[in-house]
Amino acid sequence: MDESVATGIPLLYGTIALTNFGYLDKAKPGIIDSLDSDHTEGKCNTFIDDIVCGIAAAACGRLAHNNVPEFSKPLK
C-alpha cells in the first residue's frame, strides 16, 4: 500500500523517475534510511520514507527530462 501511494509522485515525470524511485526505495540512502528506521517514542514512519523517495525521484526525473544535450537540439 505505501509504495502504491508513493509511486504516483514520480509517475508525473515518466519511467526515469519511477526507476529512480525503485532504486531509492531499495537502497535507502541517507535521510531515507533514517526515516525508515526511526521507531523511537512509538513513531511509525511507514509512508514518509516512500514519500521522500518519490519526491527525490520526481526531482531527478524532471532534471533528466529537462537536460537536453546540445547535439540533439535542432540547428537554427
All heavy atoms as a GROMACS GRO file, in nm:
protein
  562
    1MET      N    1   0.082  -0.119   0.000
    1MET     CA    2   0.000   0.000   0.000
    1MET      C    3   0.086   0.126   0.000
    1MET      O    4   0.058   0.219  -0.074
    1MET     CB    5  -0.092  -0.004   0.123
    1MET     CG    6  -0.175   0.118   0.142
    1MET     SD    7  -0.291   0.133   0.007
    1MET     CE    8  -0.364   0.288   0.044
    2ASP      N    9   0.190   0.128   0.081
    2ASP     CA   10   0.269   0.250   0.090
    2ASP      C   11   0.344   0.280  -0.040
    2ASP      O   12   0.354   0.395  -0.080
    2ASP     CB   13   0.364   0.247   0.209
    2ASP     CG   14   0.459   0.129   0.207
    2ASP    OD1   15   0.424   0.027   0.147
    2ASP    OD2   16   0.566   0.138   0.268
    3GLU      N   17   0.393   0.178  -0.110
    3GLU     CA   18   0.460   0.202  -0.237
    3GLU      C   19   0.360   0.248  -0.344
    3GLU      O   20   0.394   0.331  -0.427
    3GLU     CB   21   0.533   0.077  -0.287
    3GLU     CG   22   0.675   0.067  -0.240
    3GLU     CD   23   0.686   0.007  -0.102
    3GLU    OE1   24   0.586  -0.053  -0.056
    3GLU    OE2   25   0.792   0.020  -0.039
    4SER      N   26   0.241   0.196  -0.343
    4SER     CA   27   0.144   0.234  -0.446
    4SER      C   28   0.104   0.380  -0.433
    4SER      O   29   0.079   0.447  -0.533
    4SER     CB   30   0.022   0.143  -0.442
    4SER     OG   31  -0.046   0.156  -0.319
    5VAL      N   32   0.100   0.431  -0.313
    5VAL     CA   33   0.069   0.573  -0.294
    5VAL      C   34   0.187   0.658  -0.339
    5VAL      O   35   0.171   0.758  -0.409
    5VAL     CB   36   0.035   0.602  -0.145
    5VAL    CG1   37   0.026   0.750  -0.119
    5VAL    CG2   38  -0.095   0.533  -0.107
    6ALA      N   39   0.307   0.618  -0.301
    6ALA     CA   40   0.426   0.698  -0.330
    6ALA      C   41   0.469   0.692  -0.476
    6ALA      O   42   0.537   0.783  -0.523
    6ALA     CB   43   0.541   0.654  -0.240
    7THR      N   44   0.433   0.589  -0.551
    7THR     CA   45   0.474   0.581  -0.692
    7THR      C   46   0.400   0.682  -0.779
    7THR      O   47   0.444   0.712  -0.889
    7THR     CB   48   0.455   0.441  -0.750
    7THR    OG1   49   0.321   0.399  -0.729
    7THR    CG2   50   0.553   0.343  -0.691
    8GLY      N   51   0.290   0.733  -0.731
    8GLY     CA   52   0.216   0.834  -0.807
    8GLY      C   53   0.295   0.963  -0.826
    8GLY      O   54   0.280   1.032  -0.926
    9ILE      N   55   0.379   0.994  -0.730
    9ILE     CA   56   0.459   1.118  -0.738
    9ILE      C   57   0.560   1.110  -0.853
    9ILE      O   58   0.561   1.198  -0.940
    9ILE     CB   59   0.528   1.148  -0.604
    9ILE    CG1   60   0.423   1.169  -0.495
    9ILE    CG2   61   0.618   1.270  -0.615
    9ILE    CD1   62   0.478   1.171  -0.355
   10PRO      N   63   0.646   1.009  -0.858
   10PRO     CA   64   0.742   1.006  -0.968
   10PRO      C   65   0.680   0.974  -1.104
   10PRO      O   66   0.739   1.007  -1.207
   10PRO     CB   67   0.842   0.898  -0.929
   10PRO     CG   68   0.775   0.816  -0.827
   10PRO     CD   69   0.676   0.905  -0.760
   11LEU      N   70   0.562   0.916  -1.107
   11LEU     CA   71   0.499   0.886  -1.236
   11LEU      C   72   0.465   1.013  -1.314
   11LEU      O   73   0.445   1.008  -1.435
   11LEU     CB   74   0.372   0.802  -1.216
   11LEU     CG   75   0.395   0.653  -1.206
   11LEU    CD1   76   0.265   0.581  -1.176
   11LEU    CD2   77   0.457   0.598  -1.332
   12LEU      N   78   0.462   1.127  -1.246
   12LEU     CA   79   0.441   1.254  -1.316
   12LEU      C   80   0.555   1.286  -1.411
   12LEU      O   81   0.539   1.363  -1.504
   12LEU     CB   82   0.426   1.367  -1.214
   12LEU     CG   83   0.305   1.361  -1.122
   12LEU    CD1   84   0.317   1.466  -1.013
   12LEU    CD2   85   0.178   1.379  -1.202
   13TYR      N   86   0.672   1.227  -1.386
   13TYR     CA   87   0.791   1.257  -1.466
   13TYR      C   88   0.844   1.136  -1.541
   13TYR      O   89   0.961   1.131  -1.577
   13TYR     CB   90   0.899   1.319  -1.376
   13TYR     CG   91   0.854   1.451  -1.323
   13TYR    CD1   92   0.808   1.462  -1.193
   13TYR    CD2   93   0.853   1.563  -1.403
   13TYR    CE1   94   0.763   1.584  -1.144
   13TYR    CE2   95   0.808   1.685  -1.356
   13TYR     CZ   96   0.763   1.694  -1.227
   13TYR     OH   97   0.718   1.814  -1.178
   14GLY      N   98   0.763   1.037  -1.564
   14GLY     CA   99   0.797   0.927  -1.652
   14GLY      C  100   0.870   0.811  -1.587
   14GLY      O  101   0.886   0.803  -1.465
   15THR      N  102   0.913   0.720  -1.674
   15THR     CA  103   0.973   0.596  -1.626
   15THR      C  104   1.111   0.616  -1.566
   15THR      O  105   1.154   0.535  -1.485
   15THR     CB  106   0.981   0.493  -1.740
   15THR    OG1  107   1.054   0.549  -1.849
   15THR    CG2  108   0.844   0.451  -1.785
   16ILE      N  109   1.180   0.724  -1.605
   16ILE     CA  110   1.310   0.751  -1.543
   16ILE      C  111   1.290   0.774  -1.394
   16ILE      O  112   1.361   0.719  -1.310
   16ILE     CB  113   1.378   0.874  -1.607
   16ILE    CG1  114   1.417   0.845  -1.751
   16ILE    CG2  115   1.499   0.918  -1.527
   16ILE    CD1  116   1.467   0.966  -1.827
   17ALA      N  117   1.192   0.854  -1.360
   17ALA     CA  118   1.164   0.884  -1.219
   17ALA      C  119   1.115   0.760  -1.146
   17ALA      O  120   1.151   0.737  -1.030
   17ALA     CB  121   1.063   0.997  -1.207
   18LEU      N  122   1.035   0.679  -1.211
   18LEU     CA  123   0.984   0.558  -1.146
   18LEU      C  124   1.097   0.459  -1.119
   18LEU      O  125   1.101   0.396  -1.012
   18LEU     CB  126   0.876   0.492  -1.232
   18LEU     CG  127   0.799   0.380  -1.165
   18LEU    CD1  128   0.729   0.428  -1.039
   18LEU    CD2  129   0.699   0.320  -1.261
   19THR      N  130   1.190   0.448  -1.212
   19THR     CA  131   1.307   0.363  -1.190
   19THR      C  132   1.392   0.416  -1.075
   19THR      O  133   1.440   0.339  -0.991
   19THR     CB  134   1.390   0.354  -1.319
   19THR    OG1  135   1.308   0.306  -1.425
   19THR    CG2  136   1.508   0.261  -1.302
   20ASN      N  137   1.410   0.546  -1.071
   20ASN     CA  138   1.484   0.607  -0.960
   20ASN      C  139   1.415   0.581  -0.826
   20ASN      O  140   1.481   0.556  -0.726
   20ASN     CB  141   1.499   0.758  -0.980
   20ASN     CG  142   1.599   0.793  -1.087
   20ASN    OD1  143   1.685   0.713  -1.120
   20ASN    ND2  144   1.587   0.912  -1.141
   21PHE      N  145   1.283   0.585  -0.825
   21PHE     CA  146   1.209   0.557  -0.702
   21PHE      C  147   1.236   0.415  -0.655
   21PHE      O  148   1.260   0.391  -0.537
   21PHE     CB  149   1.058   0.575  -0.723
   21PHE     CG  150   0.978   0.528  -0.607
   21PHE    CD1  151   0.968   0.604  -0.492
   21PHE    CD2  152   0.912   0.405  -0.611
   21PHE    CE1  153   0.894   0.559  -0.383
   21PHE    CE2  154   0.839   0.360  -0.504
   21PHE     CZ  155   0.829   0.436  -0.390
   22GLY      N  156   1.234   0.320  -0.747
   22GLY     CA  157   1.261   0.181  -0.710
   22GLY      C  158   1.399   0.163  -0.651
   22GLY      O  159   1.417   0.092  -0.552
   23TYR      N  160   1.496   0.231  -0.712
   23TYR     CA  161   1.633   0.223  -0.660
   23TYR      C  162   1.642   0.286  -0.521
   23TYR      O  163   1.699   0.227  -0.429
   23TYR     CB  164   1.731   0.291  -0.755
   23TYR     CG  165   1.868   0.304  -0.693
   23TYR    CD1  166   1.952   0.193  -0.684
   23TYR    CD2  167   1.912   0.425  -0.640
   23TYR    CE1  168   2.076   0.203  -0.625
   23TYR    CE2  169   2.036   0.435  -0.582
   23TYR     CZ  170   2.118   0.324  -0.573
   23TYR     OH  171   2.240   0.334  -0.514
   24LEU      N  172   1.588   0.405  -0.504
   24LEU     CA  173   1.596   0.474  -0.376
   24LEU      C  174   1.522   0.397  -0.266
   24LEU      O  175   1.568   0.391  -0.152
   24LEU     CB  176   1.538   0.615  -0.387
   24LEU     CG  177   1.620   0.714  -0.468
   24LEU    CD1  178   1.542   0.845  -0.484
   24LEU    CD2  179   1.754   0.739  -0.404
   25ASP      N  180   1.410   0.338  -0.302
   25ASP     CA  181   1.333   0.261  -0.204
   25ASP      C  182   1.408   0.136  -0.160
   25ASP      O  183   1.400   0.094  -0.045
   25ASP     CB  184   1.196   0.225  -0.260
   25ASP     CG  185   1.104   0.170  -0.155
   25ASP    OD1  186   1.102   0.224  -0.042
   25ASP    OD2  187   1.034   0.071  -0.184
   26LYS      N  188   1.481   0.076  -0.251
   26LYS     CA  189   1.557  -0.045  -0.218
   26LYS      C  190   1.687  -0.012  -0.144
   26LYS      O  191   1.719  -0.076  -0.044
   26LYS     CB  192   1.590  -0.120  -0.348
   26LYS     CG  193   1.659  -0.250  -0.330
   26LYS     CD  194   1.563  -0.358  -0.292
   26LYS     CE  195   1.635  -0.491  -0.293
   26LYS     NZ  196   1.556  -0.593  -0.232
   27ALA      N  197   1.761   0.088  -0.191
   27ALA     CA  198   1.892   0.121  -0.132
   27ALA      C  199   1.880   0.200  -0.002
   27ALA      O  200   1.965   0.188   0.085
   27ALA     CB  201   1.975   0.199  -0.233
   28LYS      N  202   1.778   0.284   0.008
   28LYS     CA  203   1.753   0.369   0.125
   28LYS      C  204   1.877   0.448   0.169
   28LYS      O  205   1.926   0.433   0.280
   28LYS     CB  206   1.699   0.286   0.241
   28LYS     CG  207   1.568   0.219   0.208
   28LYS     CD  208   1.489   0.189   0.329
   28LYS     CE  209   1.363   0.113   0.299
   28LYS     NZ  210   1.271   0.172   0.210
   29PRO      N  211   1.927   0.536   0.082
   29PRO     CA  212   2.045   0.615   0.119
   29PRO      C  213   2.009   0.732   0.211
   29PRO      O  214   1.897   0.784   0.207
   29PRO     CB  215   2.096   0.667  -0.016
   29PRO     CG  216   1.973   0.677  -0.099
   29PRO     CD  217   1.884   0.562  -0.055
   30GLY      N  218   2.102   0.772   0.294
   30GLY     CA  219   2.092   0.895   0.372
   30GLY      C  220   1.970   0.908   0.461
   30GLY      O  221   1.940   0.820   0.543
   31ILE      N  222   1.899   1.017   0.444
   31ILE     CA  223   1.785   1.050   0.529
   31ILE      C  224   1.672   0.950   0.514
   31ILE      O  225   1.593   0.928   0.606
   31ILE     CB  226   1.736   1.195   0.501
   31ILE    CG1  227   1.633   1.241   0.603
   31ILE    CG2  228   1.677   1.206   0.361
   31ILE    CD1  229   1.690   1.268   0.738
   32ILE      N  230   1.664   0.884   0.400
   32ILE     CA  231   1.558   0.787   0.377
   32ILE      C  232   1.573   0.669   0.473
   32ILE      O  233   1.475   0.622   0.531
   32ILE     CB  234   1.556   0.742   0.230
   32ILE    CG1  235   1.526   0.862   0.140
   32ILE    CG2  236   1.454   0.632   0.207
   32ILE    CD1  237   1.553   0.840  -0.006
   33ASP      N  238   1.696   0.624   0.494
   33ASP     CA  239   1.721   0.517   0.589
   33ASP      C  240   1.689   0.563   0.731
   33ASP      O  241   1.632   0.488   0.810
   33ASP     CB  242   1.866   0.469   0.580
   33ASP     CG  243   1.893   0.353   0.673
   33ASP    OD1  244   1.812   0.258   0.675
   33ASP    OD2  245   1.995   0.357   0.744
   34SER      N  246   1.725   0.686   0.762
   34SER     CA  247   1.695   0.739   0.896
   34SER      C  248   1.545   0.744   0.921
   34SER      O  249   1.498   0.711   1.030
   34SER     CB  250   1.754   0.880   0.912
   34SER     OG  251   1.892   0.878   0.895
   35LEU      N  252   1.470   0.787   0.821
   35LEU     CA  253   1.324   0.792   0.836
   35LEU      C  254   1.264   0.653   0.849
   35LEU      O  255   1.169   0.633   0.924
   35LEU     CB  256   1.262   0.866   0.717
   35LEU     CG  257   1.287   1.015   0.709
   35LEU    CD1  258   1.240   1.068   0.576
   35LEU    CD2  259   1.219   1.087   0.824
   36ASP      N  260   1.317   0.559   0.774
   36ASP     CA  261   1.263   0.424   0.774
   36ASP      C  262   1.291   0.349   0.904
   36ASP      O  263   1.209   0.269   0.948
   36ASP     CB  264   1.320   0.344   0.656
   36ASP     CG  265   1.253   0.210   0.640
   36ASP    OD1  266   1.129   0.206   0.642
   36ASP    OD2  267   1.326   0.111   0.623
   37SER      N  268   1.405   0.378   0.965
   37SER     CA  269   1.443   0.300   1.083
   37SER      C  270   1.418   0.371   1.216
   37SER      O  271   1.447   0.315   1.321
   37SER     CB  272   1.592   0.263   1.073
   37SER     OG  273   1.670   0.380   1.069
   38ASP      N  274   1.365   0.493   1.214
   38ASP     CA  275   1.341   0.568   1.337
   38ASP      C  276   1.207   0.525   1.398
   38ASP      O  277   1.100   0.564   1.351
   38ASP     CB  278   1.340   0.717   1.309
   38ASP     CG  279   1.324   0.800   1.435
   38ASP    OD1  280   1.344   0.746   1.546
   38ASP    OD2  281   1.291   0.920   1.423
   39HIS      N  282   1.215   0.443   1.502
   39HIS     CA  283   1.094   0.398   1.571
   39HIS      C  284   1.094   0.442   1.717
   39HIS      O  285   1.029   0.382   1.801
   39HIS     CB  286   1.083   0.245   1.565
   39HIS     CG  287   1.074   0.194   1.424
   39HIS    ND1  288   0.965   0.214   1.343
   39HIS    CD2  289   1.164   0.127   1.349
   39HIS    CE1  290   0.986   0.160   1.226
   39HIS    NE2  291   1.107   0.105   1.226
   40THR      N  292   1.168   0.550   1.748
   40THR     CA  293   1.173   0.599   1.885
   40THR      C  294   1.040   0.661   1.924
   40THR      O  295   0.967   0.715   1.840
   40THR     CB  296   1.285   0.704   1.901
   40THR    OG1  297   1.259   0.812   1.811
   40THR    CG2  298   1.421   0.645   1.872
   41GLU      N  299   1.007   0.650   2.048
   41GLU     CA  300   0.886   0.708   2.105
   41GLU      C  301   0.760   0.663   2.031
   41GLU      O  302   0.665   0.739   2.016
   41GLU     CB  303   0.895   0.861   2.106
   41GLU     CG  304   1.011   0.914   2.188
   41GLU     CD  305   1.026   1.064   2.178
   41GLU    OE1  306   0.940   1.130   2.117
   41GLU    OE2  307   1.126   1.115   2.230
   42GLY      N  308   0.761   0.540   1.980
   42GLY     CA  309   0.642   0.484   1.916
   42GLY      C  310   0.612   0.539   1.777
   42GLY      O  311   0.500   0.527   1.730
   43LYS      N  312   0.710   0.599   1.711
   43LYS     CA  313   0.689   0.654   1.577
   43LYS      C  314   0.665   0.542   1.477
   43LYS      O  315   0.725   0.436   1.484
   43LYS     CB  316   0.809   0.736   1.533
   43LYS     CG  317   0.827   0.864   1.608
   43LYS     CD  318   0.948   0.937   1.555
   43LYS     CE  319   0.976   1.061   1.637
   43LYS     NZ  320   1.099   1.128   1.592
   44CYS      N  321   0.578   0.569   1.382
   44CYS     CA  322   0.552   0.476   1.272
   44CYS      C  323   0.570   0.554   1.142
   44CYS      O  324   0.486   0.637   1.107
   44CYS     CB  325   0.411   0.418   1.282
   44CYS     SG  326   0.374   0.304   1.148
   45ASN      N  327   0.680   0.530   1.074
   45ASN     CA  328   0.713   0.604   0.952
   45ASN      C  329   0.692   0.519   0.827
   45ASN      O  330   0.777   0.516   0.739
   45ASN     CB  331   0.859   0.651   0.959
   45ASN     CG  332   0.882   0.746   1.072
   45ASN    OD1  333   0.794   0.821   1.110
   45ASN    ND2  334   1.002   0.745   1.126
   46THR      N  335   0.581   0.453   0.820
   46THR     CA  336   0.556   0.362   0.707
   46THR      C  337   0.552   0.436   0.575
   46THR      O  338   0.607   0.390   0.476
   46THR     CB  339   0.424   0.287   0.728
   46THR    OG1  340   0.430   0.218   0.851
   46THR    CG2  341   0.398   0.189   0.617
   47PHE      N  342   0.489   0.552   0.571
   47PHE     CA  343   0.471   0.623   0.444
   47PHE      C  344   0.576   0.729   0.418
   47PHE      O  345   0.607   0.757   0.302
   47PHE     CB  346   0.332   0.691   0.441
   47PHE     CG  347   0.220   0.594   0.434
   47PHE    CD1  348   0.146   0.563   0.546
   47PHE    CD2  349   0.186   0.534   0.314
   47PHE    CE1  350   0.042   0.473   0.540
   47PHE    CE2  351   0.082   0.444   0.306
   47PHE     CZ  352   0.009   0.414   0.420
   48ILE      N  353   0.632   0.791   0.520
   48ILE     CA  354   0.717   0.909   0.499
   48ILE      C  355   0.844   0.877   0.422
   48ILE      O  356   0.887   0.956   0.338
   48ILE     CB  357   0.747   0.981   0.632
   48ILE    CG1  358   0.808   1.120   0.607
   48ILE    CG2  359   0.838   0.900   0.720
   48ILE    CD1  360   0.715   1.217   0.545
   49ASP      N  361   0.905   0.761   0.444
   49ASP     CA  362   1.027   0.731   0.368
   49ASP      C  363   0.996   0.713   0.220
   49ASP      O  364   1.072   0.756   0.135
   49ASP     CB  365   1.099   0.608   0.426
   49ASP     CG  366   1.021   0.480   0.409
   49ASP    OD1  367   0.900   0.483   0.432
   49ASP    OD2  368   1.082   0.378   0.375
   50ASP      N  369   0.882   0.654   0.189
   50ASP     CA  370   0.844   0.637   0.048
   50ASP      C  371   0.804   0.769  -0.016
   50ASP      O  372   0.830   0.792  -0.134
   50ASP     CB  373   0.730   0.536   0.036
   50ASP     CG  374   0.774   0.396   0.074
   50ASP    OD1  375   0.891   0.363   0.048
   50ASP    OD2  376   0.694   0.321   0.131
   51ILE      N  377   0.742   0.858   0.060
   51ILE     CA  378   0.707   0.990   0.008
   51ILE      C  379   0.834   1.068  -0.025
   51ILE      O  380   0.844   1.132  -0.131
   51ILE     CB  381   0.620   1.067   0.109
   51ILE    CG1  382   0.487   0.995   0.135
   51ILE    CG2  383   0.596   1.210   0.063
   51ILE    CD1  384   0.395   0.985   0.017
   52VAL      N  385   0.933   1.062   0.064
   52VAL     CA  386   1.061   1.131   0.039
   52VAL      C  387   1.129   1.069  -0.083
   52VAL      O  388   1.184   1.141  -0.167
   52VAL     CB  389   1.150   1.128   0.164
   52VAL    CG1  390   1.290   1.178   0.134
   52VAL    CG2  391   1.087   1.209   0.276
   53CYS      N  392   1.127   0.936  -0.095
   53CYS     CA  393   1.182   0.869  -0.215
   53CYS      C  394   1.112   0.919  -0.341
   53CYS      O  395   1.176   0.945  -0.442
   53CYS     CB  396   1.164   0.719  -0.205
   53CYS     SG  397   1.278   0.634  -0.098
   54GLY      N  398   0.981   0.929  -0.334
   54GLY     CA  399   0.903   0.973  -0.450
   54GLY      C  400   0.936   1.116  -0.491
   54GLY      O  401   0.950   1.146  -0.610
   55ILE      N  402   0.950   1.204  -0.394
   55ILE     CA  403   0.983   1.343  -0.424
   55ILE      C  404   1.124   1.354  -0.483
   55ILE      O  405   1.145   1.425  -0.582
   55ILE     CB  406   0.967   1.431  -0.299
   55ILE    CG1  407   0.819   1.439  -0.260
   55ILE    CG2  408   1.026   1.570  -0.321
   55ILE    CD1  409   0.794   1.501  -0.125
   56ALA      N  410   1.218   1.284  -0.424
   56ALA     CA  411   1.356   1.286  -0.476
   56ALA      C  412   1.362   1.227  -0.617
   56ALA      O  413   1.430   1.280  -0.705
   56ALA     CB  414   1.449   1.211  -0.382
   57ALA      N  415   1.291   1.117  -0.640
   57ALA     CA  416   1.291   1.054  -0.772
   57ALA      C  417   1.224   1.144  -0.875
   57ALA      O  418   1.270   1.152  -0.990
   57ALA     CB  419   1.220   0.919  -0.765
   58ALA      N  420   1.117   1.212  -0.837
   58ALA     CA  421   1.049   1.303  -0.929
   58ALA      C  422   1.141   1.420  -0.965
   58ALA      O  423   1.146   1.462  -1.081
   58ALA     CB  424   0.920   1.354  -0.866
   59ALA      N  425   1.214   1.472  -0.867
   59ALA     CA  426   1.307   1.581  -0.895
   59ALA      C  427   1.417   1.536  -0.992
   59ALA      O  428   1.451   1.609  -1.086
   59ALA     CB  429   1.369   1.632  -0.765
   60CYS      N  430   1.470   1.415  -0.970
   60CYS     CA  431   1.572   1.362  -1.062
   60CYS      C  432   1.514   1.339  -1.201
   60CYS      O  433   1.581   1.366  -1.301
   60CYS     CB  434   1.628   1.232  -1.006
   60CYS     SG  435   1.726   1.252  -0.858
   61GLY      N  436   1.393   1.289  -1.209
   61GLY     CA  437   1.329   1.268  -1.338
   61GLY      C  438   1.305   1.397  -1.413
   61GLY      O  439   1.325   1.405  -1.534
   62ARG      N  440   1.265   1.499  -1.340
   62ARG     CA  441   1.244   1.630  -1.404
   62ARG      C  442   1.374   1.686  -1.458
   62ARG      O  443   1.379   1.737  -1.569
   62ARG     CB  444   1.182   1.727  -1.305
   62ARG     CG  445   1.155   1.862  -1.364
   62ARG     CD  446   1.096   1.957  -1.265
   62ARG     NE  447   1.104   2.092  -1.314
   62ARG     CZ  448   1.001   2.162  -1.356
   62ARG    NH1  449   0.881   2.111  -1.350
   62ARG    NH2  450   1.017   2.284  -1.400
   63LEU      N  451   1.481   1.674  -1.379
   63LEU     CA  452   1.611   1.719  -1.426
   63LEU      C  453   1.656   1.641  -1.549
   63LEU      O  454   1.710   1.698  -1.644
   63LEU     CB  455   1.715   1.706  -1.316
   63LEU     CG  456   1.705   1.806  -1.202
   63LEU    CD1  457   1.802   1.768  -1.090
   63LEU    CD2  458   1.731   1.946  -1.250
   64ALA      N  459   1.633   1.510  -1.549
   64ALA     CA  460   1.674   1.428  -1.662
   64ALA      C  461   1.597   1.464  -1.789
   64ALA      O  462   1.655   1.467  -1.898
   64ALA     CB  463   1.653   1.280  -1.628
   65HIS      N  464   1.469   1.492  -1.776
   65HIS     CA  465   1.390   1.525  -1.894
   65HIS      C  466   1.417   1.667  -1.944
   65HIS      O  467   1.399   1.695  -2.063
   65HIS     CB  468   1.241   1.510  -1.865
   65HIS     CG  469   1.196   1.368  -1.864
   65HIS    ND1  470   1.193   1.290  -1.976
   65HIS    CD2  471   1.153   1.288  -1.763
   65HIS    CE1  472   1.151   1.168  -1.946
   65HIS    NE2  473   1.126   1.165  -1.816
   66ASN      N  474   1.459   1.755  -1.857
   66ASN     CA  475   1.487   1.893  -1.898
   66ASN      C  476   1.629   1.913  -1.946
   66ASN      O  477   1.661   2.017  -2.002
   66ASN     CB  478   1.459   1.990  -1.783
   66ASN     CG  479   1.312   2.005  -1.757
   66ASN    OD1  480   1.230   1.976  -1.844
   66ASN    ND2  481   1.276   2.049  -1.639
   67ASN      N  482   1.717   1.816  -1.926
   67ASN     CA  483   1.856   1.828  -1.966
   67ASN      C  484   1.872   1.773  -2.107
   67ASN      O  485   1.899   1.655  -2.126
   67ASN     CB  486   1.947   1.753  -1.867
   67ASN     CG  487   2.092   1.775  -1.897
   67ASN    OD1  488   2.128   1.866  -1.971
   67ASN    ND2  489   2.176   1.692  -1.840
   68VAL      N  490   1.855   1.858  -2.206
   68VAL     CA  491   1.866   1.816  -2.345
   68VAL      C  492   2.006   1.852  -2.394
   68VAL      O  493   2.044   1.970  -2.391
   68VAL     CB  494   1.759   1.886  -2.433
   68VAL    CG1  495   1.773   1.845  -2.578
   68VAL    CG2  496   1.621   1.854  -2.380
   69PRO      N  497   2.084   1.754  -2.439
   69PRO     CA  498   2.219   1.784  -2.487
   69PRO      C  499   2.217   1.876  -2.609
   69PRO      O  500   2.122   1.876  -2.688
   69PRO     CB  501   2.275   1.646  -2.525
   69PRO     CG  502   2.184   1.546  -2.463
   69PRO     CD  503   2.053   1.613  -2.442
   70GLU      N  504   2.322   1.954  -2.624
   70GLU     CA  505   2.332   2.050  -2.735
   70GLU      C  506   2.326   1.980  -2.871
   70GLU      O  507   2.270   2.032  -2.965
   70GLU     CB  508   2.461   2.130  -2.722
   70GLU     CG  509   2.460   2.232  -2.610
   70GLU     CD  510   2.359   2.344  -2.633
   70GLU    OE1  511   2.343   2.389  -2.748
   70GLU    OE2  512   2.297   2.386  -2.535
   71PHE      N  513   2.386   1.861  -2.881
   71PHE     CA  514   2.391   1.794  -3.011
   71PHE      C  515   2.256   1.743  -3.057
   71PHE      O  516   2.238   1.712  -3.173
   71PHE     CB  517   2.493   1.680  -3.009
   71PHE     CG  518   2.463   1.570  -2.911
   71PHE    CD1  519   2.375   1.468  -2.940
   71PHE    CD2  520   2.523   1.571  -2.785
   71PHE    CE1  521   2.348   1.368  -2.850
   71PHE    CE2  522   2.497   1.471  -2.693
   71PHE     CZ  523   2.409   1.369  -2.726
   72SER      N  524   2.157   1.735  -2.969
   72SER     CA  525   2.026   1.686  -3.011
   72SER      C  526   1.926   1.799  -3.036
   72SER      O  527   1.812   1.773  -3.071
   72SER     CB  528   1.970   1.589  -2.907
   72SER     OG  529   1.943   1.658  -2.787
   73LYS      N  530   1.971   1.924  -3.021
   73LYS     CA  531   1.884   2.038  -3.050
   73LYS      C  532   1.889   2.067  -3.199
   73LYS      O  533   1.993   2.052  -3.264
   73LYS     CB  534   1.928   2.160  -2.969
   73LYS     CG  535   1.905   2.146  -2.820
   73LYS     CD  536   1.946   2.272  -2.748
   73LYS     CE  537   1.924   2.255  -2.599
   73LYS     NZ  538   1.970   2.372  -2.524
   74PRO      N  539   1.777   2.112  -3.256
   74PRO     CA  540   1.778   2.143  -3.398
   74PRO      C  541   1.865   2.266  -3.428
   74PRO      O  542   1.880   2.357  -3.346
   74PRO     CB  543   1.631   2.173  -3.431
   74PRO     CG  544   1.567   2.200  -3.300
   74PRO     CD  545   1.648   2.132  -3.194
   75LEU      N  546   1.925   2.266  -3.547
   75LEU     CA  547   2.007   2.380  -3.590
   75LEU      C  548   1.919   2.495  -3.628
   75LEU      O  549   1.811   2.477  -3.684
   75LEU     CB  550   2.096   2.339  -3.708
   75LEU     CG  551   2.194   2.224  -3.681
   75LEU    CD1  552   2.263   2.183  -3.809
   75LEU    CD2  553   2.296   2.268  -3.577
   76LYS      N  554   1.966   2.616  -3.603
   76LYS     CA  555   1.888   2.736  -3.635
   76LYS      C  556   1.920   2.785  -3.773
   76LYS      O  557   2.021   2.773  -3.829
   76LYS     CB  558   1.913   2.847  -3.535
   76LYS     CG  559   1.860   2.811  -3.399
   76LYS     CD  560   1.883   2.925  -3.304
   76LYS     CE  561   1.832   2.886  -3.166
   76LYS     NZ  562   1.847   2.991  -3.071
   0.00000   0.00000   0.00000
